[in-house]
Amino acid sequence: MMQDLSQMTSTELKRFISEHRNNDEAFRAALEVLMERCDPDDLQPFPFSLENPEAEVGALLRKKIAESE
């Protein structure tokens, strides 16, 4: 019987995923719950999908550094 994954904390879900890495059904279900919790506005683009990765990643890093200061 599968645990109620939506009631787990993110840390518990990560542990569950690690412990059930060989059980495709449990792994996918827990990973789906964990991924649903991600804020889509906070996602960073994959560098290889950028037109000019070096410049665009540099700009993202400069922006993050400026925000932290």
C-alpha positions in Angstrom: 0.0 0.0 0.0 1.4 3.4 -1.0 1.7 6.1 1.7 -0.1 9.4 1.3 2.7 11.2 -0.5 0.9 14.6 -0.6 1.1 14.7 3.3 4.9 14.2 3.4 7.3 17.0 3.7 9.8 17.6 0.8 12.5 16.0 2.9 10.4 13.0 3.6 9.6 12.7 -0.1 13.3 12.8 -1.1 14.0 10.1 1.4 11.1 8.1 0.1 12.4 8.5 -3.5 15.8 7.3 -2.4 14.5 4.3 -0.6 12.1 3.3 -3.4 14.5 4.0 -6.4 14.0 0.5 -7.8 10.1 0.7 -7.6 9.1 2.6 -10.7 5.6 3.2 -9.6 6.4 4.5 -6.1 9.4 6.5 -7.4 7.4 8.3 -10.2 4.5 9.0 -7.9 6.7 10.6 -5.2 8.7 12.5 -7.8 5.5 13.9 -9.4 4.3 15.2 -6.0 7.7 16.7 -5.3 7.9 18.4 -8.7 4.3 19.8 -8.3 5.6 21.8 -5.3 8.2 23.7 -7.4 7.5 27.3 -8.1 7.3 27.7 -11.9 8.4 31.4 -11.6 11.6 30.3 -9.8 12.8 27.8 -12.4 16.1 28.5 -14.2 16.5 27.8 -17.9 18.7 24.9 -19.0 21.9 26.6 -20.4 22.0 24.5 -23.6 18.5 25.6 -24.6 19.7 29.3 -24.6 20.6 31.1 -27.8 23.8 32.5 -26.2 24.4 30.5 -23.1 27.6 32.3 -21.9 26.1 35.8 -22.1 22.7 34.8 -20.8 24.0 32.7 -17.8 26.4 35.5 -17.0 23.4 38.0 -17.0 21.4 35.6 -14.7 24.4 35.3 -12.3 24.9 39.1 -12.2 21.2 39.6 -11.5 21.2 37.1 -8.6 24.4 38.6 -7.1 22.8 42.1 -7.3 19.6 40.8 -5.6 21.6 39.3 -2.8 23.6 42.5 -2.0 
